[in-house]
Amino acid sequence: MMTFDSEVELVKVARAHPKAKLVFQIATDDSKAVCHLSVKFGATLKTSRLLLEWAKELDIDVTVVSYHVGHGCTDPETFVQTISDAHCVFDMGGEVGFNMFLLDIGCGFPGSEDVNLKFEEITSVINPVLCKYFPTDSGVRIIAEPGRYCVASVFTLAVNIIAKKLILKKQTGSDDEDESSEQTFMYYGNDGV
């Protein structure tokens, strides 16, 4: 299986791996996420039909639709809209002649309790939408990539403090140190995250 979201990638796959099964990565509205992945990955809904038609012309098999709402997504409606968009892409694929059988709902699920949007809030919103658009008898299998959800809260990072530096919280831009400026420390660890 190989992922694509552009014509250039389709041409490369057709040339190098014409028998590959393709995963069509669609873009999401990740404006409410901490990490915006659709800037780099994913085809818009507007270009999806053209890409699916191009894949059909190149005789490449598209079998999966996937997306990622971005890490730290704070709006459950983003998940709902993206599932709806994925359903549209499945419909387009069927009209073009593909038999797509797998939906990858990506990740973006929080893995700790100190977040604005809890995992249970997300599942309470997406489960009914998945049942509506991809019911059990649809033949579409649904998977997720819950990496952050599984591991974010299971560890603590311990490092050595190797240096500290006194800094002003509000830098004035001059070398004159203002007595009224609040001071704090910046600590340097022996490992980066």
C-alpha positions in Angstrom: 0.0 0.0 0.0 1.2 3.5 -0.8 -0.3 6.9 0.0 -1.0 9.7 -2.5 -2.6 13.1 -2.5 -1.4 14.6 -5.8 -1.1 13.9 -9.5 2.7 13.9 -9.2 2.5 11.0 -6.7 0.1 9.1 -9.0 2.4 9.3 -11.9 5.3 8.1 -9.8 3.3 5.1 -8.5 2.1 4.3 -12.0 5.6 4.2 -13.3 7.3 2.4 -10.3 4.6 0.3 -8.7 1.5 0.0 -11.0 0.0 -2.9 -9.0 0.1 -1.0 -5.7 -3.0 -0.5 -3.7 -3.3 3.2 -2.9 -4.3 5.1 0.2 -5.9 8.4 -0.7 -5.0 11.0 1.9 -7.6 13.8 2.1 -7.1 17.2 3.8 -9.0 18.3 6.8 -9.8 21.6 8.4 -7.1 21.5 11.0 -7.4 25.1 12.0 -8.4 24.0 15.5 -5.4 21.7 16.0 -2.0 22.4 17.6 -0.2 20.7 14.7 -1.5 21.5 11.3 -0.8 18.5 9.0 -3.1 19.4 6.1 -0.7 22.1 5.0 1.7 19.3 4.1 -0.5 16.3 3.5 -3.9 15.7 1.9 -5.9 16.5 -1.2 -8.8 18.9 -0.9 -12.4 17.6 -1.4 -12.5 19.9 -4.5 -9.6 18.1 -6.2 -10.6 14.6 -5.0 -12.7 13.6 -8.0 -10.0 14.7 -10.5 -7.4 12.7 -8.6 -9.6 9.6 -8.5 -10.4 9.9 -12.2 -6.7 10.3 -12.9 -5.9 7.2 -10.9 -8.5 5.3 -12.9 -7.0 6.4 -16.2 -3.6 5.3 -15.0 -5.2 1.9 -14.0 -4.1 2.2 -10.3 -6.3 0.7 -7.6 -7.4 3.1 -4.9 -8.7 1.1 -1.9 -8.3 3.3 1.2 -9.3 6.8 2.3 -7.3 8.3 5.1 -7.0 11.6 6.9 -5.5 13.2 10.0 -7.3 16.1 11.8 -4.0 17.3 13.3 -2.5 16.7 16.8 -4.2 18.5 19.6 -7.5 19.1 17.7 -9.9 21.0 20.1 -13.1 20.9 18.0 -15.2 17.7 17.8 -17.0 19.1 14.8 -13.7 18.8 12.9 -13.9 15.0 13.3 -17.6 15.0 12.2 -16.9 17.1 9.1 -13.9 15.0 8.0 -15.9 11.8 8.3 -18.6 13.4 6.1 -15.9 14.4 3.6 -14.4 10.9 3.6 -17.9 9.6 2.8 -18.1 12.0 -0.2 -14.7 10.6 -1.4 -16.0 7.0 -1.0 -19.0 8.0 -3.1 -16.8 9.6 -5.8 -14.5 6.6 -5.8 -17.5 4.3 -6.3 -18.8 6.5 -9.2 -15.3 6.3 -10.8 -15.2 2.6 -10.5 -13.1 1.9 -7.4 -14.1 -0.6 -4.7 -12.7 1.2 -1.6 -13.0 -0.9 1.5 -11.0 0.8 4.3 -11.3 4.1 6.1 -8.3 5.2 8.2 -9.6 8.0 10.6 -6.0 8.8 11.5 -5.1 10.1 14.9 -5.2 13.4 16.7 -6.8 11.7 19.8 -5.6 13.2 23.1 -3.6 10.9 25.4 -3.7 12.8 28.6 -6.3 14.3 30.9 -4.9 17.9 30.8 -6.4 18.7 27.4 -9.5 20.8 26.3 -11.1 18.0 24.4 -11.3 14.5 26.0 -11.1 11.2 24.1 -14.6 10.3 25.3 -16.0 13.6 23.9 -14.5 12.8 20.5 -15.9 9.2 20.5 -19.3 10.3 21.5 -19.4 12.5 18.5 -17.7 10.4 15.9 -19.3 7.0 16.6 -22.8 8.0 15.5 -21.4 9.7 12.4 -19.4 6.6 11.5 -22.5 4.5 12.0 -24.5 6.9 9.7 -22.0 7.1 6.9 -20.2 3.7 7.2 -22.7 1.3 8.8 -21.5 -2.3 9.5 -23.2 -3.6 6.4 -21.4 -1.1 4.1 -18.4 -3.4 3.9 -16.1 -0.6 4.9 -13.6 -1.4 7.6 -12.6 1.4 9.9 -9.2 1.8 11.6 -7.4 4.5 13.5 -3.9 5.4 14.5 -4.2 6.1 18.2 -0.5 6.4 18.9 -0.6 9.6 21.0 -3.7 8.3 22.9 -1.9 5.1 23.8 1.4 6.5 24.9 1.2 10.2 25.8 0.4 9.7 29.5 2.4 6.6 30.2 5.8 8.2 30.7 7.6 11.0 32.5 10.8 12.5 31.1 13.7 12.9 33.5 16.7 15.0 32.5 19.6 16.7 34.2 19.7 20.5 34.5 23.0 21.4 32.9 22.7 25.2 33.0 20.4 28.0 34.0 20.2 31.6 32.8 18.6 34.7 34.4 16.2 36.4 31.9 13.7 39.2 32.0 10.2 38.2 31.3 9.7 41.4 29.3 12.7 42.3 27.2 13.0 46.1 26.7 15.3 45.9 23.7 18.0 47.9 25.5 21.0 47.0 27.7 19.6 49.0 30.6 18.1 46.5 33.1 14.8 47.8 34.4 14.4 47.2 38.1 10.7 46.8 37.7 10.9 44.0 35.1 10.1 40.6 36.4 13.0 38.1 36.3 12.9 34.4 35.8 15.2 31.6 35.0 15.6 29.6 31.8 16.8 26.0 32.5 18.7 23.9 30.0 18.4 20.1 30.1 20.7 17.5 28.8 18.1 16.1 26.4 15.7 17.7 23.9 12.0 16.7 23.3 
